[in-house]
Amino acid sequence: MDSDSMDIGFGESNEYTGLLVRDAGGFMLKADGGICYRLTMLRTPIDEVEKRVIVTGHLTGDDHIEADGVRLCKET
């Protein structure tokens, strides 16, 4: 499920797809829907940086995701 839509509730675990980037503040997901999310993660996703990923987690603010996991998108 791609959850870039605005009807996702805070605290609900969902999947978000996009480009994982690193900046001075940590990690961000440039989501397919055009929204940039700041990510809070327990592990550092070195292999996934600058690649299309799926982030599993929940919104903790309008532009913030607490990530439970990050995995590479399978190219179709």
Secondary structure in CASP SS format (residue, H / E / C, confidence):
PFRMAT SS
TARGET T0000
AUTHOR 0000-0000-0000
METHOD secondary structure of the structure
MODEL  1
M C 1.00
D C 1.00
S C 1.00
D C 1.00
S C 1.00
M C 1.00
D C 1.00
I C 1.00
G C 1.00
F C 1.00
G C 1.00
E C 1.00
S E 1.00
N E 1.00
E E 1.00
Y E 1.00
T E 1.00
G E 1.00
L E 1.00
L E 1.00
V E 1.00
R E 1.00
D E 1.00
A C 1.00
G C 1.00
G E 1.00
F E 1.00
M E 1.00
L E 1.00
K E 1.00
A E 1.00
D C 1.00
G C 1.00
G C 1.00
I C 1.00
C E 1.00
Y E 1.00
R E 1.00
L E 1.00
T E 1.00
M C 1.00
L C 1.00
R C 1.00
T C 1.00
P C 1.00
I H 1.00
D H 1.00
E H 1.00
V C 1.00
E C 1.00
K C 1.00
R E 1.00
V E 1.00
I E 1.00
V E 1.00
T E 1.00
G E 1.00
H E 1.00
L E 1.00
T E 1.00
G E 1.00
D C 1.00
D C 1.00
H E 1.00
I E 1.00
E E 1.00
A E 1.00
D E 1.00
G E 1.00
V E 1.00
R E 1.00
L E 1.00
C C 1.00
K C 1.00
E C 1.00
T C 1.00
END
